[in-house]
Amino acid sequence: MDQRGRRIKANSEVVDMNLLITLTGPVLDGGAICCLSTQLRRIVTQLSNCLGNVFWYAADLEFTGRAPLAQSVATPQVVGNTQELLSAIAHVDQFLRGVFLATKSDKPVPRFREPIDTEDPVDAALGDAVVKIRAFDTTYFDVMTTDVRLADIVAKAFQVPVHSATTGSQRISS
């Protein structure tokens, strides 16, 4: 059990808490700057290798550059499949803030906790999202999921630890 009394299933693919991976500029591309479109594209591409068919949603966006996405909207807006997301963010320079949520494509009307805000607590419920990425204040990206396998794959790809979003403790990746 964690500090909030949630069960943690050691041999389960999905746990009853958010797992957190934090990615900074030095981790993503060796640079000092973070929350660049190229970095988000790298994260999404890495995730796409293990997510399969998903639909992406975006909320609470603020960015420099241009994209066919509304800014400062707390209600998640449909972006589309992974290729459509990558295309939509191609001409963004940097995200000042924003939340990206992926749902399985078999969820035609996904359930999200609303309003969605970049500054929501990292342990806030993900609803039907299998993964949530947030660009935080041009400083870092957080990747959150309840899927242990997905968290481990992302952590291994970027050589960073997985943390419990509830307790902050580091999880030993398999």
C-alpha positions in Angstrom: 0.0 0.0 0.0 1.1 3.5 -0.6 0.7 6.5 1.7 -2.9 7.0 0.5 -3.8 3.4 1.1 -3.9 2.5 -2.6 -3.0 -1.0 -3.5 0.1 -1.6 -5.5 0.1 -4.9 -7.4 3.7 -6.0 -7.9 3.0 -8.4 -10.8 0.3 -6.3 -12.5 0.6 -4.4 -15.7 -1.5 -1.6 -14.3 -1.2 -0.1 -10.8 -3.7 2.0 -8.9 -1.5 5.1 -8.9 0.2 7.3 -11.4 3.8 6.5 -12.3 5.9 9.6 -13.1 8.8 10.0 -15.5 10.3 13.5 -15.7 12.3 14.5 -18.8 14.5 17.6 -19.1 16.4 19.1 -22.0 19.7 17.5 -21.1 18.0 14.1 -21.0 16.1 14.6 -24.2 18.7 16.1 -26.5 21.6 17.3 -24.4 20.4 20.9 -24.5 19.7 23.4 -21.7 16.3 24.3 -23.2 13.2 22.2 -22.6 9.6 21.8 -23.8 10.6 22.2 -27.5 8.3 20.7 -30.1 11.2 18.5 -31.3 11.5 17.0 -27.8 7.7 16.4 -27.5 7.8 14.7 -30.9 10.6 12.4 -29.6 8.6 11.5 -26.5 5.4 10.8 -28.5 7.3 8.8 -31.1 8.9 6.7 -28.3 5.4 6.1 -26.8 3.9 5.3 -30.1 6.1 2.2 -30.4 4.2 0.6 -27.4 0.8 2.4 -27.3 -0.7 1.1 -30.5 -3.7 2.9 -31.9 -4.5 5.9 -29.7 -6.3 9.2 -30.0 -4.5 12.3 -28.6 -6.2 15.2 -26.9 -4.7 18.5 -25.8 -5.6 21.1 -23.1 -4.3 24.2 -21.4 -1.9 24.9 -24.2 0.4 27.9 -24.4 3.1 27.9 -27.0 5.3 29.9 -29.4 5.1 29.2 -33.1 2.0 28.0 -34.9 -0.3 25.0 -34.6 -3.9 24.2 -35.4 -4.6 23.9 -31.7 -6.5 26.3 -29.5 -4.5 27.9 -26.7 -5.6 28.4 -23.1 -8.6 25.9 -23.3 -9.1 23.7 -20.2 -11.4 21.3 -21.9 -9.4 18.6 -23.8 -9.6 19.1 -27.6 -9.3 16.2 -30.0 -6.1 16.3 -31.9 -6.3 12.9 -33.6 -4.1 9.9 -34.0 -0.3 9.9 -33.3 0.6 11.1 -36.8 -2.0 13.9 -36.6 -0.5 15.0 -33.3 3.0 15.0 -34.7 1.8 17.0 -37.7 -0.1 19.5 -35.5 2.9 20.3 -33.3 5.5 20.4 -36.2 5.6 24.2 -36.4 5.5 24.9 -32.6 8.8 26.2 -31.3 8.3 25.8 -27.6 5.5 24.9 -25.2 5.2 27.2 -22.3 2.6 24.8 -20.8 0.2 22.2 -21.9 -1.3 18.8 -21.4 -1.4 15.9 -23.9 -3.6 12.9 -23.2 -3.7 9.6 -25.2 -6.7 7.3 -25.0 -7.2 3.9 -26.6 -8.9 4.3 -30.0 -11.8 2.2 -28.8 -12.9 5.0 -26.4 -15.1 7.2 -28.6 -16.1 9.4 -25.7 -13.2 9.3 -23.2 -13.7 10.4 -19.6 -11.2 13.0 -18.3 -11.0 14.9 -15.1 -12.0 18.4 -16.0 -10.9 21.1 -16.1 -7.4 20.0 -17.2 -4.6 22.2 -16.0 -0.9 21.9 -16.5 -0.5 22.6 -12.8 -2.8 19.7 -11.7 -1.2 17.5 -9.0 0.9 14.7 -10.6 -1.3 12.2 -8.8 -4.6 13.5 -10.2 -6.7 10.8 -11.8 -6.0 10.2 -15.5 -9.5 9.2 -16.4 -9.5 7.1 -19.6 -6.0 8.4 -20.6 -3.4 5.7 -20.9 -0.7 8.3 -20.8 -0.6 12.0 -20.0 2.3 14.3 -21.0 2.6 17.8 -19.6 5.0 20.5 -20.7 5.7 22.5 -17.5 6.9 26.1 -17.6 9.5 25.5 -20.4 11.4 23.5 -17.7 10.5 19.8 -18.1 8.0 17.3 -19.5 6.3 14.9 -17.1 5.0 11.6 -18.5 2.3 10.0 -16.3 0.7 6.6 -16.7 -0.7 3.7 -14.6 0.8 1.2 -17.0 4.0 -0.3 -15.4 5.3 -1.7 -18.7 4.8 1.6 -20.5 6.5 3.5 -17.7 9.4 1.1 -17.7 9.8 1.4 -21.5 9.9 5.2 -21.4 12.3 5.3 -18.4 14.6 2.9 -20.1 14.5 4.7 -23.4 15.5 8.0 -21.8 17.6 6.4 -19.0 15.7 8.0 -16.1 13.9 6.6 -13.1 10.2 6.0 -12.6 8.7 7.6 -9.5 5.4 7.1 -7.7 3.4 10.3 -8.3 1.8 9.7 -4.9 4.8 9.2 -2.7 7.7 10.4 -4.9 9.6 7.3 -4.2 11.6 5.8 -7.0 10.4 2.6 -8.5 12.9 0.0 -9.5 12.4 -0.6 -13.3 12.4 -4.2 -14.5 
